[in-house]
Amino acid sequence: MEQVNYSEDSIKTLEWNEHIRRRPGMYIGKLGDGSSPDDGIYILIKEVIDNSIDEYMMGYGKEIVIDVIDNEVVVRDFGRGIPLGKLVEVVSRMNTGAKYDSKTFQKSVGLNGVGVKAVNALSESFTIESFRENISKKVVFNAGNKVEEFPETTTSEKNGTRVTFKPDPALFGNYHFIQEYIETMLRNYTYLNAGLVIKFNGQVFTSKNGLLDLLTDNMSEEGLYPVIHLKAEDIEVAITHNNEYGEDYFSFVNGQHTTQGGTHLQAFKEAYVKTIREFYKKEYEPSDIRGSIVAAIAIRIQEPVFESQTKTKLGSKDMVEGGVSVNKYITDFLKRDLDNFLHKNASIAEALQKKIVENEKERKAISGVQKLAKERAKKANLHNKKLRDCRIHLTDKDERRLETTLFITEGDSASGSITKSRDVNTQAVFSLRGKPLNTYGLTKKIVYENEEFNLLQAALNIEEDYENLRYNNIVVATDADVDGMHIRLLLITFFLQFFPDLIRKGHLYILQTPLFRVRNKQKTFYCYDEKEKEKAVKSLGANPEITRFKGLGEISPDEFKHFIGKDIRLDPVRLRKDDVIHGLLEFYMGKNTQERQDFIIDNLRFEEDLLELAN
């Protein structure tokens, strides 16, 4: 082993901003390029808005104005404004803030005084302005380093704070904001803060009915019964069921969307099962009670303990006030309020029980097949050539867990190239054999009977509970030809049919790979469309070598590492409120109707017209 000199020179002290820039994962999770809703650029926006929300929760400032133009973000609130003499320290000195004083900020989102400092350190430009009692102050930073501090001046602006920042491309690369992800974040803030008005790029978001509005806005079809909406001082829940597979939850703590759940969500799921069993006086299986549920829970507690700075999973076991446990608090609330609601609303209680009985019948009908399939999957995993796993998983407490990715490929050559070029710590590969089955209109029994889908489900670890998902990103990696497109559609159909929550939570992506390689002896460009190819040819000058990639298998592992590394291009598969899953699948994956044939013919003509114009 090579000898390493360990001396005083080996000990280094980093400035606060240097540490954040060197270890951004500790503060904002993964960096990303904006393709995923949990990418760092959205966490930066959230960290700034959280401070504005905390002001609102304390009774100051009913409006927040946010603008995102050309990758520059501006957040203006109308709270009390940061004390002017502490403006520099609040955004550039670690462990500085008002949230260590529980009297100043009670039941707030941020507690460690870190968030806005991380935004400052990770931005190529960061400006903060505070307005208090007709006096303002402004400070400008670059990568956390103070560039200019302006003297205090008189102002006519209302009290509050304005933060303007631009994420640093040196860290985030060629990033882009997806407006839909920002809108979802902002809507969640309004659901949890009745009366709050958020203006985003001219749009206005507000909510009167809290979590009831959240469920209504996020469901593409009406529930099987009216939403059960219950509230108390520090807790609010909304519950209904639909006809989709899986369990769909939205959980929040002090206004923070805990996308990874935590102690409060687990307590809710257990308490809900217990309450339902006691109400109907039957020991229904938890999976039958919760199957097809759509629910939201929001609680407020003092000094919450999250498992990371990004606050996506609650670790607190106590409510702090009075030392009441999270579990007992939620259990007592549901036992009292949900039980009373069901006794008072017999028609809803009847509809709920009907759904539970339907789930029970289906589970029993496939139980034998399911048991055999699980045994088959377990044996297959011992010698599984279909899955080349990675070392870190989403369920681990590792700062890189949000980077965990499963590539679903077709064919040995494609999976071989990705396997040889992947990051073995965070990237896994699942290899399909030929085209998968069209699952539209089939029951979940087919998932267990079909070897490909059974093993894929087992690899993802979602047979029992969505929270056990092993990879944050599920990436379909197929050729960009007709067969590859067909495989994409068949896989998307599978997830829409049986695991739509994976799509709704932003886990499913399509891998974009280059169509062309343009190079000369000095430089190489990988181009994803004709425009990029033309630009590369022009840049390289006379007679560059142009290669057209026909499939993933033609790209060597040495080249492939460029396309699944930090410059990876992913297209998210997204579901909007207006997307009715049944209608989508019926139209695109159902029987060949005249309507679909007309759609294909019309769009082929449109594409031909575009090609003529281009030429």
Wavefront OBJ file of the C-alpha trace (Angstrom):
o trace
v 0.000 0.000 0.000
v 1.232 3.465 -0.883
v 2.433 5.410 2.158
v 0.599 8.704 2.721
v 2.232 11.457 4.731
v -0.145 12.499 7.528
v 1.047 15.810 8.988
v -0.163 19.277 10.005
v -0.427 20.107 6.292
v -3.065 17.375 5.941
v -5.438 19.262 8.242
v -7.513 21.842 6.386
v -10.126 24.319 7.555
v -12.756 25.251 4.987
v -14.724 28.464 4.947
v -18.471 27.947 5.437
v -19.272 28.471 1.754
v -16.375 26.272 0.581
v -17.726 23.395 2.649
v -21.242 23.785 1.209
v -19.907 23.934 -2.358
v -17.668 20.915 -1.809
v -20.380 18.844 -0.078
v -23.683 20.159 -1.505
v -25.388 16.799 -0.961
v -25.356 17.404 2.800
v -27.457 20.533 2.322
v -29.690 20.102 -0.741
v -29.570 16.379 -1.560
v -28.596 15.706 -5.165
v -27.623 18.472 -7.580
v -29.429 17.320 -10.756
v -30.316 19.449 -13.769
v -33.980 20.177 -13.019
v -35.454 17.034 -14.603
v -36.539 15.696 -11.206
v -38.723 17.526 -8.647
v -36.183 16.763 -5.897
v -33.228 18.220 -7.831
v -31.176 20.816 -6.000
v -32.368 23.870 -7.930
v -35.894 23.327 -6.548
v -34.546 22.778 -3.034
v -32.864 26.197 -3.303
v -36.221 27.812 -4.101
v -37.868 25.913 -1.268
v -35.259 26.985 1.272
v -35.913 30.650 0.526
v -39.703 30.277 0.510
v -39.629 28.339 3.798
v -38.436 31.492 5.556
v -41.313 33.464 4.039
v -43.776 30.758 5.096
v -42.456 30.868 8.649
v -43.159 34.617 8.674
v -46.714 33.962 7.501
v -47.222 31.294 10.162
v -46.206 33.820 12.811
v -48.869 36.193 11.502
v -46.853 38.455 9.199
v -47.259 38.846 5.432
v -50.217 37.237 3.646
v -48.628 37.370 0.187
v -45.458 35.963 -1.404
v -44.420 36.921 -4.941
v -42.112 34.597 -6.890
v -40.708 35.077 -10.373
v -38.437 32.665 -12.276
v -37.126 34.120 -15.543
v -34.017 32.969 -17.444
v -32.914 30.789 -14.491
v -33.005 33.760 -12.102
v -35.287 33.391 -9.071
v -36.821 36.298 -7.158
v -38.747 35.731 -3.901
v -40.429 38.713 -2.219
v -42.364 38.380 1.024
v -44.095 40.969 3.158
v -43.162 39.737 6.598
v -41.244 41.637 9.244
v -38.025 41.817 7.242
v -34.651 40.625 8.546
v -33.145 42.966 11.166
v -30.870 45.193 9.065
v -27.833 44.960 11.323
v -27.812 41.162 11.006
v -28.527 40.911 7.280
v -25.019 39.797 6.282
v -24.687 37.292 9.126
v -28.091 35.676 8.494
v -27.102 34.635 4.970
v -23.360 34.044 5.409
v -22.586 32.900 8.944
v -23.415 29.353 9.966
v -25.588 28.752 13.028
v -27.006 32.263 12.861
v -30.758 32.865 12.837
v -33.875 33.609 14.869
v -35.170 30.047 14.864
v -33.078 29.024 17.837
v -35.552 31.167 19.798
v -38.752 29.105 19.903
v -40.733 32.175 20.995
v -39.856 34.018 17.790
v -40.620 31.112 15.432
v -42.878 28.395 16.842
v -43.504 25.203 14.870
v -41.437 26.482 11.964
v -39.930 24.569 9.037
v -36.310 25.674 9.386
v -34.473 25.183 12.652
v -30.753 25.105 11.992
v -30.208 28.422 10.206
v -28.637 26.627 7.244
v -31.032 26.779 4.265
v -30.638 30.314 2.927
v -26.875 30.141 3.483
v -26.737 27.072 1.253
v -28.652 29.017 -1.404
v -26.107 31.825 -1.125
v -23.085 29.506 -1.372
v -24.480 27.543 -4.342
v -25.493 30.562 -6.427
v -23.364 32.417 -8.946
v -25.214 35.560 -7.872
v -27.198 36.124 -4.675
v -28.750 39.388 -3.543
v -30.705 39.918 -0.353
v -32.698 43.021 0.513
v -34.558 43.731 3.745
v -37.195 46.410 4.297
v -38.077 47.502 7.833
v -39.981 50.599 8.851
v -39.113 52.634 5.717
v -35.423 51.702 5.816
v -33.799 49.160 3.495
v -30.460 47.408 3.175
v -29.009 45.377 0.310
v -26.077 42.938 0.091
v -24.718 41.146 -2.993
v -22.793 37.850 -2.965
v -21.084 35.542 -5.439
v -20.725 31.849 -4.468
v -21.158 32.917 -0.845
v -18.473 35.602 -1.028
v -19.646 39.125 -0.275
v -19.282 41.343 -3.345
v -20.894 44.569 -2.168
v -22.761 45.806 0.901
v -24.890 48.883 0.284
v -25.558 51.438 3.037
v -28.989 51.681 4.613
v -31.382 53.958 2.715
v -34.911 55.219 3.152
v -37.586 53.372 1.170
v -41.314 53.416 0.495
v -41.443 49.635 0.067
v -43.535 47.570 2.471
v -41.797 45.581 5.197
v -40.371 42.243 4.135
v -37.506 40.566 2.329
v -36.499 40.127 -1.293
v -34.047 37.385 -2.302
v -32.707 37.192 -5.862
v -30.433 34.331 -6.881
v -29.174 32.337 -9.835
v -27.954 28.750 -9.236
v -24.299 28.311 -10.198
v -23.916 26.414 -13.517
v -20.409 25.441 -12.394
v -22.187 23.116 -9.945
v -25.570 22.419 -11.566
v -24.398 22.259 -15.185
v -26.829 23.022 -17.998
v -29.853 23.095 -15.696
v -33.421 24.147 -16.447
v -36.501 24.809 -14.331
v -39.699 22.871 -15.075
v -42.534 25.245 -14.207
v -44.903 22.412 -13.292
v -42.610 21.270 -10.453
v -42.475 24.779 -9.011
v -46.258 25.135 -9.292
v -46.776 21.859 -7.383
v -44.481 23.073 -4.608
v -46.306 26.399 -4.358
v -49.760 24.807 -4.385
v -48.695 22.601 -1.470
v -47.726 25.697 0.492
v -51.199 27.194 -0.056
v -53.025 23.979 0.891
v -51.212 24.030 4.227
v -51.661 27.733 4.890
v -55.285 28.764 4.332
v -55.507 32.396 3.300
v -51.941 32.621 1.989
v -51.660 34.088 -1.520
v -48.697 33.093 -3.695
v -48.108 34.800 -7.034
v -45.831 32.963 -9.441
v -44.955 34.437 -12.828
v -48.325 36.183 -12.886
v -50.378 33.169 -11.712
v -52.167 33.301 -8.363
v -52.354 30.311 -6.008
v -54.475 30.168 -2.867
v -56.619 27.637 -1.006
v -59.722 27.869 1.163
v -60.196 24.203 2.060
v -56.656 23.006 2.771
v -56.031 19.298 2.260
v -59.514 18.837 0.800
v -58.402 21.072 -2.082
v -55.127 19.145 -2.339
v -56.873 15.810 -2.919
v -59.415 17.330 -5.302
v -56.712 19.042 -7.359
v -54.493 15.967 -7.533
v -57.122 13.387 -8.464
v -57.962 13.037 -12.157
v -61.259 11.326 -11.330
v -63.692 11.645 -8.435
v -63.143 9.393 -5.441
v -65.443 6.493 -4.630
v -66.976 8.641 -1.887
v -66.727 12.332 -0.825
v -63.407 13.242 0.771
v -63.317 12.740 4.539
v -61.793 15.996 5.827
v -60.877 16.242 9.514
v -59.048 19.001 11.398
v -57.819 19.793 14.903
v -55.370 22.375 16.260
v -52.137 20.752 15.067
v -53.363 18.078 12.672
v -55.386 17.849 9.450
v -56.224 14.798 7.340
v -58.119 14.145 4.110
v -59.041 10.634 2.956
v -60.808 8.933 0.053
v -60.392 5.890 -2.198
v -60.313 5.447 -5.965
v -60.139 2.481 -8.331
v -56.385 2.625 -8.946
v -53.833 0.201 -7.551
v -51.486 1.166 -4.754
v -51.601 3.691 -1.922
v -51.150 7.403 -2.584
v -50.131 9.651 0.324
v -49.244 13.311 0.752
v -47.590 14.008 4.093
v -46.465 17.288 5.646
v -44.784 18.543 8.800
v -44.899 22.248 9.662
v -45.677 23.015 6.030
v -42.827 20.881 4.718
v -43.707 18.222 2.106
v -42.142 15.062 3.531
v -41.929 13.121 0.273
v -40.196 10.214 2.014
v -42.786 10.075 4.800
v -41.476 9.313 8.263
v -42.833 8.662 11.743
v -46.016 10.706 11.221
v -47.017 8.890 8.020
v -46.273 5.483 9.502
v -48.333 6.399 12.558
v -51.214 7.536 10.337
v -51.222 4.301 8.325
v -51.223 2.157 11.461
v -53.824 4.288 13.244
v -56.083 4.297 10.189
v -56.077 0.492 10.016
v -56.744 0.216 13.748
v -59.638 2.694 13.626
v -61.264 1.007 10.614
v -60.999 -2.444 12.187
v -62.615 -1.209 15.398
v -65.385 0.658 13.565
v -66.435 -2.309 11.408
v -65.544 -4.812 14.136
v -63.650 -6.948 11.624
v -59.946 -7.804 11.395
v -59.491 -6.769 7.771
v -55.975 -7.036 6.359
v -54.074 -3.690 6.307
v -53.532 -4.033 2.537
v -57.295 -4.422 2.002
v -58.091 -1.388 4.160
v -55.493 0.855 2.541
v -55.594 -0.472 -1.020
v -56.437 2.364 -3.491
v -56.410 4.964 -0.697
v -55.645 8.596 -1.513
v -54.854 10.490 1.672
v -53.089 13.534 3.023
v -51.870 14.263 6.540
v -50.346 17.454 7.899
v -49.111 17.963 11.456
v -47.375 20.789 13.265
v -44.873 20.108 16.021
v -42.218 22.033 17.884
v -38.591 21.367 16.952
v -39.149 18.582 14.403
v -36.252 16.232 13.762
v -35.738 15.438 10.078
v -33.369 12.794 8.731
v -31.558 15.302 6.481
v -31.288 19.012 5.730
v -33.678 18.559 2.776
v -36.386 17.610 5.320
v -38.045 14.928 3.200
v -38.465 12.430 6.059
v -39.530 13.046 9.654
v -37.578 11.301 12.385
v -39.310 12.850 15.435
v -40.997 10.453 17.825
v -42.301 13.116 20.239
v -44.707 15.990 19.667
v -42.575 17.868 22.251
v -45.519 19.771 23.736
v -46.433 17.714 26.776
v -44.130 14.934 25.547
v -46.968 13.247 23.643
v -45.704 10.783 21.042
v -46.469 11.273 17.367
v -48.056 7.832 17.286
v -50.392 8.457 20.226
v -51.350 11.934 19.044
v -52.381 10.717 15.579
v -53.999 7.511 16.879
v -56.136 9.389 19.417
v -57.184 11.921 16.781
v -58.303 9.295 14.228
v -59.927 7.083 16.846
v -62.019 10.043 17.963
v -62.672 12.113 14.828
v -62.678 9.469 12.070
v -64.808 7.113 14.143
v -67.305 9.932 14.838
v -67.374 10.891 11.145
v -68.156 7.343 9.981
v -70.921 6.990 12.566
v -72.491 10.228 11.327
v -72.078 9.471 7.588
v -73.500 6.007 6.974
v -73.389 6.216 3.155
v -69.660 6.989 3.167
v -69.014 4.233 5.709
v -70.891 1.817 3.444
v -68.928 2.854 0.332
v -65.639 2.514 2.192
v -66.480 -0.969 3.425
v -67.540 -2.006 -0.069
v -64.097 -1.035 -1.384
v -62.353 -2.926 1.420
v -64.360 -6.076 0.609
v -63.508 -5.723 -3.122
v -59.804 -5.464 -2.252
v -60.129 -8.529 -0.033
v -61.731 -10.583 -2.819
v -59.038 -9.647 -5.338
v -56.241 -10.361 -2.863
v -57.615 -13.812 -2.102
v -58.089 -14.527 -5.806
v -54.395 -13.928 -6.530
v -52.878 -15.031 -3.192
v -51.754 -18.426 -4.520
v -50.183 -16.949 -7.641
v -48.608 -14.169 -5.571
v -46.987 -16.631 -3.163
v -45.510 -18.733 -5.960
v -44.306 -15.605 -7.775
v -42.542 -14.281 -4.679
v -40.770 -17.602 -4.217
v -39.788 -17.580 -7.886
v -38.482 -14.037 -7.639
v -36.534 -14.865 -4.482
v -34.852 -17.829 -6.170
v -34.193 -15.837 -9.313
v -32.512 -13.091 -7.320
v -29.901 -15.552 -6.104
v -28.673 -16.030 -9.664
v -30.288 -13.011 -11.261
v -28.602 -11.919 -14.456
v -31.509 -9.595 -15.180
v -30.575 -7.272 -12.320
v -27.116 -5.798 -11.840
v -27.661 -4.042 -8.542
v -25.905 -1.033 -7.027
v -24.484 -0.620 -3.520
v -26.599 2.312 -2.284
v -30.404 2.290 -2.228
v -33.112 4.860 -1.583
v -33.955 3.199 1.729
v -30.381 3.735 2.995
v -29.311 6.683 5.117
v -26.713 7.826 2.633
v -26.279 11.330 1.233
v -26.266 9.878 -2.318
v -29.503 7.913 -1.947
v -31.450 10.414 -4.086
v -29.063 9.612 -6.962
v -30.004 5.917 -6.943
v -31.164 4.867 -10.402
v -32.469 1.704 -12.043
v -32.007 1.595 -15.821
v -34.532 -0.681 -17.561
v -32.985 -1.828 -20.847
v -33.835 -4.239 -23.657
v -31.227 -6.580 -25.103
v -27.854 -7.846 -23.914
v -25.720 -5.355 -25.842
v -27.497 -2.282 -24.469
v -27.540 -3.554 -20.884
v -23.910 -4.597 -21.248
v -22.814 -1.105 -22.306
v -24.666 0.556 -19.433
v -23.441 -2.037 -16.924
v -19.801 -1.472 -17.861
v -20.041 2.328 -17.771
v -22.364 2.870 -14.782
v -21.541 4.108 -11.279
v -21.773 0.860 -9.301
v -22.573 2.798 -6.124
v -25.815 4.383 -7.310
v -26.771 2.919 -10.719
v -28.389 -0.489 -11.266
v -29.437 -2.181 -14.531
v -32.471 -4.402 -15.214
v -32.460 -6.216 -18.557
v -35.720 -7.055 -20.344
v -36.068 -10.002 -22.689
v -37.892 -8.750 -25.775
v -41.039 -6.654 -25.693
v -43.024 -6.748 -22.448
v -46.705 -7.571 -22.270
v -49.390 -4.917 -22.858
v -51.005 -4.882 -19.400
v -53.862 -2.489 -20.143
v -57.148 -3.818 -18.754
v -55.465 -6.718 -16.903
v -55.610 -7.323 -13.144
v -52.626 -7.344 -10.819
v -52.603 -11.121 -11.052
v -50.714 -10.701 -14.333
v -47.842 -8.924 -12.521
v -47.126 -12.095 -10.606
v -47.759 -14.512 -13.471
v -45.541 -12.650 -15.940
v -41.867 -13.376 -15.196
v -40.535 -10.078 -16.547
v -42.917 -7.909 -14.548
v -42.725 -10.070 -11.451
v -38.927 -9.760 -11.347
v -39.066 -6.029 -12.133
v -41.518 -5.483 -9.286
v -39.256 -7.492 -6.980
v -36.191 -5.509 -8.076
v -37.990 -2.251 -7.259
v -39.153 -3.780 -3.951
v -42.679 -2.406 -4.246
v -44.712 -5.588 -3.821
v -45.835 -4.678 -0.308
v -45.251 -0.972 0.214
v -44.338 1.958 -2.011
v -42.140 3.350 0.811
v -39.765 0.419 0.314
v -38.841 1.605 -3.204
v -35.118 0.887 -3.669
v -34.283 3.453 -6.374
v -35.226 7.122 -6.568
v -35.049 7.216 -10.370
v -36.559 4.553 -12.635
v -35.171 5.164 -16.115
v -36.448 3.503 -19.290
v -33.421 3.157 -21.591
v -34.466 1.934 -25.045
v -33.431 2.625 -28.624
v -34.867 5.734 -30.281
v -36.517 3.678 -33.052
v -40.031 2.305 -33.522
v -39.380 -0.848 -31.465
v -37.735 1.179 -28.703
v -40.671 3.590 -28.591
v -43.088 0.668 -28.388
v -41.205 -0.816 -25.429
v -41.340 2.585 -23.709
v -45.119 2.703 -24.140
v -45.563 -0.831 -22.829
v -43.476 -0.065 -19.720
v -45.274 3.226 -19.087
v -48.577 1.341 -19.436
v -47.398 -1.145 -16.803
v -46.559 1.626 -14.321
v -49.743 3.597 -15.054
v -51.879 0.496 -14.652
v -50.398 -0.875 -11.442
v -48.078 1.749 -9.880
v -49.343 5.216 -10.915
v -48.032 6.723 -7.657
v -44.460 6.137 -8.893
v -45.209 8.468 -11.809
v -47.095 11.004 -9.695
v -44.182 11.194 -7.260
v -41.739 11.892 -10.106
v -39.766 8.633 -10.167
v -40.156 7.558 -13.834
v -37.958 8.916 -16.652
v -36.969 8.284 -20.251
v -33.212 8.264 -20.960
v -32.203 10.518 -23.841
v -29.206 9.227 -25.781
v -27.428 10.925 -28.697
v -28.441 10.209 -32.258
v -25.162 11.480 -33.746
v -21.470 11.703 -32.979
v -19.680 14.532 -34.794
v -15.899 14.727 -34.418
v -12.527 15.586 -35.839
v -9.068 14.841 -34.442
v -9.334 17.596 -31.851
v -12.923 17.543 -30.604
v -16.040 15.347 -30.306
v -19.686 16.398 -30.026
v -22.600 14.125 -29.139
v -25.835 15.433 -30.659
v -29.379 14.587 -29.647
v -31.183 15.984 -32.698
v -30.614 17.443 -36.159
v -30.202 20.993 -34.869
v -27.419 19.999 -32.489
v -25.757 18.036 -35.298
v -25.836 21.035 -37.645
v -24.383 23.268 -34.942
v -21.573 20.780 -34.255
v -20.719 20.423 -37.957
v -20.552 24.200 -38.280
v -18.365 24.468 -35.183
v -15.836 21.851 -36.354
v -15.532 23.192 -39.901
v -14.642 21.129 -42.950
v -15.551 17.450 -43.318
v -15.955 16.188 -39.747
v -16.733 12.500 -39.201
v -20.460 11.975 -38.580
v -21.775 8.740 -37.036
v -25.485 7.938 -36.737
v -26.197 5.703 -33.737
v -28.918 3.183 -34.572
v -29.192 1.700 -31.085
v -27.819 1.757 -27.555
v -25.801 -1.378 -28.238
v -23.709 0.492 -30.822
v -22.444 2.963 -28.219
v -19.286 1.733 -26.511
v -19.071 1.681 -22.684
v -16.359 4.362 -22.791
v -18.762 6.647 -24.616
v -21.842 5.612 -22.676
v -20.399 6.899 -19.403
v -20.782 10.438 -20.776
v -24.538 9.939 -21.203
v -25.366 8.465 -17.776
v -22.986 10.566 -15.694
v -23.297 14.176 -14.545
v -24.464 15.261 -18.026
v -27.279 12.697 -18.162
v -30.403 13.861 -20.003
v -33.674 12.590 -18.597
v -37.210 13.328 -19.749
v -39.610 12.967 -16.801
v -42.839 11.043 -17.332
v -45.450 13.301 -15.747
v -49.138 13.037 -14.905
v -51.246 16.177 -14.812
v -54.597 16.609 -13.101
v -56.406 16.496 -16.439
v -54.757 13.202 -17.414
v -57.368 10.518 -16.759
v -55.357 7.288 -16.611
v -58.131 5.006 -17.805
v -58.900 7.305 -20.736
v -55.228 7.606 -21.713
v -54.661 3.854 -21.667
v -57.910 3.102 -23.484
v -57.014 5.500 -26.302
v -53.326 4.601 -26.744
v -53.141 0.973 -25.603
v -56.682 -0.367 -26.048
v -58.219 -1.912 -29.135
v -57.463 -0.326 -32.503
v -60.327 2.122 -32.736
v -61.114 4.313 -35.732
v -60.475 7.338 -33.522
v -56.885 6.257 -32.833
v -56.264 5.399 -36.487
v -57.438 8.886 -37.487
v -55.160 10.422 -34.854
v -52.115 8.546 -36.202
v -52.895 9.445 -39.833
v -53.443 13.132 -39.003
v -50.183 13.365 -37.052
v -48.211 11.574 -39.771
v -49.444 14.179 -42.243
v -48.471 16.951 -39.812
v -44.948 15.493 -39.487
v -44.620 15.288 -43.285
v -45.652 18.950 -43.568
v -43.004 19.923 -41.008
v -40.300 18.017 -42.908
v -41.279 19.773 -46.149
v -41.047 23.163 -44.443
v -37.651 22.261 -42.940
v -36.302 21.313 -46.358
l 1 2 3 4 5 6 7 8 9 10 11 12 13 14 15 16 17 18 19 20 21 22 23 24 25 26 27 28 29 30 31 32 33 34 35 36 37 38 39 40 41 42 43 44 45 46 47 48 49 50 51 52 53 54 55 56 57 58 59 60 61 62 63 64 65 66 67 68 69 70 71 72 73 74 75 76 77 78 79 80 81 82 83 84 85 86 87 88 89 90 91 92 93 94 95 96 97 98 99 100 101 102 103 104 105 106 107 108 109 110 111 112 113 114 115 116 117 118 119 120 121 122 123 124 125 126 127 128 129 130 131 132 133 134 135 136 137 138 139 140 141 142 143 144 145 146 147 148 149 150 151 152 153 154 155 156 157 158 159 160 161 162 163 164 165 166 167 168 169 170 171 172 173 174 175 176 177 178 179 180 181 182 183 184 185 186 187 188 189 190 191 192 193 194 195 196 197 198 199 200 201 202 203 204 205 206 207 208 209 210 211 212 213 214 215 216 217 218 219 220 221 222 223 224 225 226 227 228 229 230 231 232 233 234 235 236 237 238 239 240 241 242 243 244 245 246 247 248 249 250 251 252 253 254 255 256 257 258 259 260 261 262 263 264 265 266 267 268 269 270 271 272 273 274 275 276 277 278 279 280 281 282 283 284 285 286 287 288 289 290 291 292 293 294 295 296 297 298 299 300 301 302 303 304 305 306 307 308 309 310 311 312 313 314 315 316 317 318 319 320 321 322 323 324 325 326 327 328 329 330 331 332 333 334 335 336 337 338 339 340 341 342 343 344 345 346 347 348 349 350 351 352 353 354 355 356 357 358 359 360 361 362 363 364 365 366 367 368 369 370 371 372 373 374 375 376 377 378 379 380 381 382 383 384 385 386 387 388 389 390 391 392 393 394 395 396 397 398 399 400 401 402 403 404 405 406 407 408 409 410 411 412 413 414 415 416 417 418 419 420 421 422 423 424 425 426 427 428 429 430 431 432 433 434 435 436 437 438 439 440 441 442 443 444 445 446 447 448 449 450 451 452 453 454 455 456 457 458 459 460 461 462 463 464 465 466 467 468 469 470 471 472 473 474 475 476 477 478 479 480 481 482 483 484 485 486 487 488 489 490 491 492 493 494 495 496 497 498 499 500 501 502 503 504 505 506 507 508 509 510 511 512 513 514 515 516 517 518 519 520 521 522 523 524 525 526 527 528 529 530 531 532 533 534 535 536 537 538 539 540 541 542 543 544 545 546 547 548 549 550 551 552 553 554 555 556 557 558 559 560 561 562 563 564 565 566 567 568 569 570 571 572 573 574 575 576 577 578 579 580 581 582 583 584 585 586 587 588 589 590 591 592 593 594 595 596 597 598 599 600 601 602 603 604 605 606 607 608 609 610 611 612 613 614 615
